[in-house]
């Protein structure tokens, strides 16, 4: 269950607490009723349906591009149907037949806004408890979802708690059955609550490691001293420790009810038959008496939709809050109260936000980052049921004062308020905002999230359509007016974080050892037959997935291209790879590959950095480069009509980048600041220490940047690296989206065929490494932290290793999923020692590490490590069962089509297969390869790849004595 700072989505940031069991982040969005449209909330009667199949001009936004003369009407809610059951459950359905998968989400209109001091975090605690089982299914629900192959998760936010999963279409009925079961039948007993409270406290203490979290919490408390929005969503350790089983049960019975929930189904299904299943599963759940819509026992707010004039009271906090605590960087956070989500000023506030913070040409980027006084910054609006806020954060560059940054922000806001904005800025902000919303709605999970957020926060699932239409009508005067109204300096609360070092605790102390002293016996593994006993039956099989294969061609310069048309949304995803990663870094110049990639967009022979950025930002498109171990990742997005600009920009920067000295120095300073912050994070320190303990100094995976190596890099080093390693024959491009392949091929040939590499490509040397003869244990100390991160592992396998598929099955059983694996069942569920534990093989072109990762309280780390090793020993010596193998194979086989149903996942899978030298048909063959794995192969791989006596074990965090 995790705290999330969501990426920019419709121009704002949103904090969430939720189960963080995967690396996927889902955003929930809330904005405002457009000023040109009346507030609309459809009348609701019992058991009615509304089909939204219109193309009304009032609710459609036109997809406008500078490269296309005709406008295309776009409506995100096309085909959505709303049904309300007799028990009050709202059901939103949308058929999307682009892939044989379906997503199911249940949104409960209850969150931390219904809490008060003393019970802060109870919504989040209850979210955890709803995975613990029901009266008829007394089993960890994560195991059931994993057995279905569901890509599942949950989160708690200010206004709601959400449970969601995406499955193959034949798993729809069992997923509905499980969600209906836990809506009404969840068992919450004292023993499970006590164990899960330890897990939640571990989670909360993990956030205390973040200086940004601590400052934001202090600012929010002062900005909203009398409202629940001023409380941390996940609660506090003091409150969680005091929760009683009676409190949690009462909260569950009061708020988890059909008339306080929204069920959303999006994907490959038939509406009528699916609604019949919904009525069979959810329709029999009673309303349960008193509605949870009013003020709860602990809630201080009214859960009805507020009026359009609702605005949070201001606190007039002119003096900054100053936190002087252990940390690594100096930064600022400030908040301005905003009105509720359905206020008519919302679209204008979001347009204003893009003018201030949206991209390189934004006013605050220029004033803060390009000037060199801040290394980075962010900003955005959050709009919720009872109000919202506008937030700006900035990290000071070395040698700069927060007071100076504060004055620059005040000055830029004042200039906008007094002098207004230009037509160019207005056009760019609208384009960026519109493109962001459309690009965020490409996959079925995101589409369902949009519907759920709109319906739960504003009371109208069609809200975003009207919002987008309203954005087009925002004027420069509207932007100036909302800046004057909401960003007045008298409205803001500001906080400064000034880092200190703890007395008598040397930073970065390393403690070593040969092995742990404790010996634990692992509990018995969960019997898959027990899981199967509680699984609802699948729907009838609907045929095998027949994934389309990409068109592949090679340009004259040996640049490889893979194209896969998909007209389901008017967007294009570009994923690419260049073999110019950190494997080429030396110890002396570690960081060179990343510094080169970071500076590609900083100017070309014909355009400076602002012009390069402007060409994309004016269309709402984006392009970025990021160096990783085995290559540079390329990521680009655009609306379909704007693909030519995306390709032209890519072509220009890979062939003509100039690396201006001033931009390079600015980038170096930002990188040094980022490094300082990173080296104060236990997860980063643990990974660096772990990897350097496995791979020797002469191995490409050993080098990591340091302050010295970054300062040593010259512009000549960057230019030489660029000329040597950025070359067409080591480049692969994958495009997925709405385009005609012939036209794209012609465009690529015209733009890239003349690209030539200089000399011969570099070939990094990968020496063989030998495993240590004993366990190695390292313990880097980071003073002031509250949680430790532990990594255990050793060298693993490459992607082309013939054992790869068996290793995937083994890993799924061992630690592939926190809630359904052996490690999760033992370390998290039975012992309550960790918030989350995972294992994975980082299998690339070369042999990456096998890793087990977990977060623990410092005093629990030794027991957690010993228990983990006992589980690994048990699997290696005694093997796994045929039933476990069968369950793991079903889970992986079912999850695979879910993953590639997302355009990003599909593009990345196609690209990875090409990078790893696999046939393009691997995208079809993968499931067959998994299904062909045998029990004997899995147990053999366990003996060959699991080495519990020779592990490298790294625990980064505070000393045990300091944590007490």
Secondary structure, DSSP 8 states (H G I E B T S, - for coil): -EEEE---BTTB--EEEEE--SS-----------TTS--------TTEEEEE----GGG-EEEEETTEEEEEEE-TTTTEEEEE-TTS-EEEEEE--SSSEEEEEEEES--GGG--TTSTTHHHHHHHHTTS-BSS--S-HHHHHHHTT-EEEEEE-SS-EEEEEEEEGGGHHHHHHHHHHHHH-B---HHHHHHHHHHHHHHHHHHTT-HHHHHHHHHHHHHTTTSGGGS-TT--HHHHHH--HHHHHHHHHHH-SGGGEEEEEEESS-HHHHHHHHHHHTTTS---SS-TTS--SS--S--S---TT-B-------S-EEEEEE-S--EEEEEEEEB-TT-TTHHHHHHHHHHHHSSTTSHHIIIIIITTSEEEEEEEEEEETTEEEEEEEEEE-TT--HHHHHHHHHHHHHHHHHH---HHHHHHHHHHHHHHHHHTTSSHHHHHHHHHHHHHHHS-TTHHHHHHHHHHT--HHHHHHHHHHH--GGGEEEEEEEEE--TT--TT-EEEESS-S----------HHHHHHH----------------EEEE-TT--EEEEEE--SSSEEEEEEEES-SGGG--STTTTHHHHHHHTTTSBBSS-BHHHHHHHHHTTT-EEEEEEETTEEEEEEEEEGGGHHHHHHHHHHHHHHB---HHHHHHHHHHHHHHHHHHTTSHHHHHHHHHHHHHS-TTSTTT----HHHHHH--HHHHHHHHHHH--GGGEEEEEEESS-HHHHHHHHHHHHTT----SS------------SS-EEEEEB-TT-SEEEEEEEEE---TT-TTHHHHHHHHHHHTSSTTTSHHIIIIIIIT---S-EEEEE--SSS--EEEEEEEEEGGGHHHHHHHHHHHHHHHHHH---HHHHHHHHHHHHHHHHHHTTSHHHHHHHHHHHHHTT--TTHHHHHHHHHHT--HHHHHHHHHHH--TTS-EEEEEB--HHHH-
